[in-house]
Amino acid sequence: MNISRTILDGIVMCVVFNAVVGMFFFVFPQAYSTMFPRGMKQAAKPYIRKDEVIKLYIILILLYLLMFLYMALSARFAGVSGFKNLFWTGYIEMMFVNAGDFFLLDVLSRLYVKDKGLIRGAENHPDWNWKGWKKLAVPEHGLMWPLLVCPLTGLIVAGIGACV
């Protein structure tokens, strides 16, 4: 495994993921409320348009697919071979994305967005505070990503890398 390349690619993936997700938040802010804490989802529910949510999920699926492809091709071009090495490369790179998502999107951008009134129905909702947000963000990024998303990414990257 090429650890320096893995770290650099992880940082690149973190920046790209957060930039794309952050950019599309300003295009479809109401659709993103489906990913917020339960109380905020309920408050914003009357204003959510189904077509925007579908567009959001199409964009996110395409983003993930392109990230998987980039991770696998970058690893192969860096000389990484073998299922185990490709798996850990994908896992580590996705952990960078996870950390960036948590700190940049769930912690910092929440502070910026909460007072802007971008999510109709959820203005001044108590879940904008960390107490409400941590009930979703900490289990998601502390458990779900490391135990489900990152291993799945590692398997996908190893599968793609083995085929290339």
Summary of the structure (lengths in Angstrom):
residues: 164
radius of gyration: 17.1
end to end distance: 16.5
largest distance: 51.1
contacts: 523
relative contact order: 0.18
helix: 84%
strand: 0%
